[in-house]
Protein backbone atom coordinates (compact mmCIF):
# COMPACT_ATOMS: atom_id res chain seq x y z
CA UNK A 1 0.00 0.00 0.00
CA UNK A 2 1.39 3.40 -0.98
CA UNK A 3 0.22 6.52 0.84
CA UNK A 4 1.03 9.91 -0.64
CA UNK A 5 -1.19 12.16 1.51
CA UNK A 6 -2.11 11.91 5.19
CA UNK A 7 -3.51 14.15 7.95
CA UNK A 8 -1.95 13.93 11.42
CA UNK A 9 -2.63 15.58 14.76
CA UNK A 10 0.47 16.78 16.61
CA UNK A 11 0.41 17.81 20.29
CA UNK A 12 3.27 19.47 22.09
CA UNK A 13 4.00 18.27 25.61
CA UNK A 14 2.55 20.09 28.60
CA UNK A 15 4.79 22.04 30.95
CA UNK A 16 5.34 20.78 34.48
CA UNK A 17 3.93 22.62 37.47
CA UNK A 18 6.03 24.66 39.86
CA UNK A 19 5.95 23.77 43.54
CA UNK A 20 5.44 25.74 46.71
CA UNK A 21 7.96 24.60 49.32
CA UNK A 22 9.83 26.09 52.28
CA UNK A 23 13.18 25.35 53.86
CA UNK A 24 12.63 23.68 57.22
CA UNK A 25 15.24 23.56 59.97
CA UNK A 26 15.08 22.75 63.61
CA UNK A 27 14.43 25.88 65.64
CA UNK A 28 13.25 27.95 62.67
CA UNK A 29 9.46 28.11 62.52
CA UNK A 30 9.35 29.40 58.95
CA UNK A 31 12.18 29.10 56.47
CA UNK A 32 12.73 30.76 53.12
CA UNK A 33 10.89 29.60 49.97
CA UNK A 34 12.73 26.99 47.92
CA UNK A 35 10.19 25.62 45.42
CA UNK A 36 11.55 24.64 42.01
CA UNK A 37 10.05 25.43 38.62
CA UNK A 38 8.51 22.86 36.28
CA UNK A 39 10.14 21.74 33.04
CA UNK A 40 8.92 22.79 29.60
CA UNK A 41 7.10 20.30 27.36
CA UNK A 42 8.69 18.83 24.25
CA UNK A 43 8.08 19.99 20.66
CA UNK A 44 6.83 17.87 17.75
CA UNK A 45 9.39 18.18 14.93
CA UNK A 46 9.27 16.89 11.34
CA UNK A 47 12.67 15.91 9.91
CA UNK A 48 13.31 15.19 6.23
CA UNK A 49 15.00 11.79 5.95
CA UNK A 50 16.21 10.10 2.76
CA UNK A 51 15.76 6.63 4.31
CA UNK A 52 11.97 6.97 4.76
CA UNK A 53 10.13 5.88 1.58
CA UNK A 54 6.43 6.58 2.35
CA UNK A 55 3.97 8.20 4.76
CA UNK A 56 2.37 4.83 5.62
CA UNK A 57 3.55 5.05 9.25
CA UNK A 58 1.43 8.18 9.76
CA UNK A 59 -1.63 6.70 8.05
CA UNK A 60 -1.73 3.94 10.67
CA UNK A 61 -0.91 6.20 13.63
CA UNK A 62 -2.41 9.69 13.06
CA UNK A 63 -1.98 11.19 16.56
CA UNK A 64 1.49 12.11 17.91
CA UNK A 65 2.20 13.65 21.31
CA UNK A 66 5.53 14.88 22.65
CA UNK A 67 6.51 14.08 26.26
CA UNK A 68 5.52 16.51 28.99
CA UNK A 69 7.90 18.26 31.36
CA UNK A 70 8.13 17.02 34.95
CA UNK A 71 7.01 19.00 38.00
CA UNK A 72 9.39 20.99 40.14
CA UNK A 73 10.39 19.80 43.61
CA UNK A 74 11.48 21.34 46.89
CA UNK A 75 15.07 22.40 47.61
CA UNK A 76 15.16 24.40 44.32
CA UNK A 77 15.08 21.27 42.14
CA UNK A 78 13.66 22.21 38.78
CA UNK A 79 11.69 19.77 36.63
CA UNK A 80 13.16 18.03 33.59
CA UNK A 81 12.25 19.38 30.15
CA UNK A 82 10.31 17.04 27.86
CA UNK A 83 12.29 15.61 24.93
CA UNK A 84 11.38 16.67 21.39
CA UNK A 85 9.41 14.12 19.39
CA UNK A 86 11.16 13.80 16.02
CA UNK A 87 9.06 12.41 13.17
CA UNK A 88 11.02 11.40 10.03
CA UNK A 89 9.30 12.10 6.71
CA UNK A 90 10.42 11.38 3.12
CA UNK A 91 12.23 13.98 1.06
CA UNK A 92 9.80 16.08 -0.99
CA UNK A 93 7.07 16.25 1.65
CA UNK A 94 4.77 19.27 1.58
CA UNK A 95 3.47 20.34 4.99
CA UNK A 96 0.15 22.23 5.13
CA UNK A 97 -1.89 23.46 8.08
CA UNK A 98 -5.63 22.85 8.60
CA UNK A 99 -6.59 25.77 6.30
CA UNK A 100 -4.37 24.44 3.50
CA UNK A 101 -1.63 27.06 3.82
CA UNK A 102 1.81 25.71 2.87
CA UNK A 103 4.11 25.70 5.91
CA UNK A 104 7.19 24.06 4.41
CA UNK A 105 8.56 21.94 1.59
CA UNK A 106 11.01 19.46 3.14
CA UNK A 107 13.45 18.66 0.32
CA UNK A 108 16.91 18.79 1.95
CA UNK A 109 18.06 15.85 4.11
CA UNK A 110 17.99 16.86 7.78
CA UNK A 111 15.66 19.82 7.23
CA UNK A 112 13.55 20.41 10.37
CA UNK A 113 10.13 21.97 11.02
CA UNK A 114 8.51 22.41 14.44
CA UNK A 115 4.79 21.82 13.94
CA UNK A 116 3.63 21.88 17.60
CA UNK A 117 5.42 23.73 20.40
CA UNK A 118 5.52 22.40 23.95
CA UNK A 119 4.05 24.30 26.89
CA UNK A 120 6.12 26.42 29.22
CA UNK A 121 6.80 25.10 32.72
CA UNK A 122 5.29 26.84 35.75
CA UNK A 123 7.44 28.83 38.18
CA UNK A 124 7.98 27.70 41.76
CA UNK A 125 7.46 29.94 44.78
CA UNK A 126 11.19 30.76 45.03
CA UNK A 127 10.92 32.80 41.82
CA UNK A 128 8.17 35.03 43.28
CA UNK A 129 10.29 36.36 46.15
CA UNK A 130 10.54 40.16 46.22
CA UNK A 131 11.20 42.81 48.90
CA UNK A 132 7.43 43.18 49.39
CA UNK A 133 6.62 39.45 49.28
CA UNK A 134 9.19 37.51 51.30
CA UNK A 135 7.36 34.20 51.65
CA UNK A 136 5.00 33.50 48.74
CA UNK A 137 2.81 30.46 49.30
CA UNK A 138 1.81 29.89 45.67
CA UNK A 139 3.31 28.52 42.47
CA UNK A 140 2.28 28.47 38.80
CA UNK A 141 0.82 25.58 36.84
CA UNK A 142 2.50 24.59 33.57
CA UNK A 143 0.98 25.57 30.23
CA UNK A 144 -0.58 23.11 27.81
CA UNK A 145 1.24 22.33 24.58
CA UNK A 146 -0.05 23.36 21.16
CA UNK A 147 -2.25 21.05 19.15
CA UNK A 148 -2.02 21.26 15.36
CA UNK A 149 -3.80 19.45 12.56
CA UNK A 150 -1.26 19.05 9.74
CA UNK A 151 -1.58 17.62 6.23
CA UNK A 152 1.47 15.84 4.80
CA UNK A 153 1.65 15.39 1.01
CA UNK A 154 4.42 13.49 -0.76
CA UNK A 155 5.61 14.83 -4.12
CA UNK A 156 6.89 12.15 -6.47
CA UNK A 157 8.62 12.21 -9.82
CA UNK A 158 7.66 9.42 -12.18
CA UNK A 159 10.51 7.12 -13.22
CA UNK A 160 8.80 6.08 -16.46
CA UNK A 161 5.73 7.20 -18.37
CA UNK A 162 3.58 5.32 -20.89
CA UNK A 163 1.89 7.49 -23.46
CA UNK A 164 -0.84 6.35 -25.80
CA UNK A 165 -4.53 5.67 -26.24
CA UNK A 166 -6.42 3.51 -23.76
CA UNK A 167 -6.41 -0.21 -24.55
CA UNK A 168 -3.54 0.22 -27.01
CA UNK A 169 -1.41 -2.57 -25.55
CA UNK A 170 0.85 -0.55 -23.26
CA UNK A 171 1.20 -3.32 -20.68
Secondary structure as UniProt FT lines:
FT   STRAND          5..11
FT   TURN            26..27
FT   STRAND          44..48
FT   TURN            50..51
FT   HELIX           56..60
FT   STRAND          63..65
FT   TURN            74..76
FT   STRAND          85..89
FT   TURN            91..92
FT   STRAND          93..96
FT   TURN            98..99
FT   STRAND          102..106
FT   TURN            109..110
FT   STRAND          112..116
FT   HELIX           125..128
FT   STRAND          147..154
FT   TURN            166..167
//
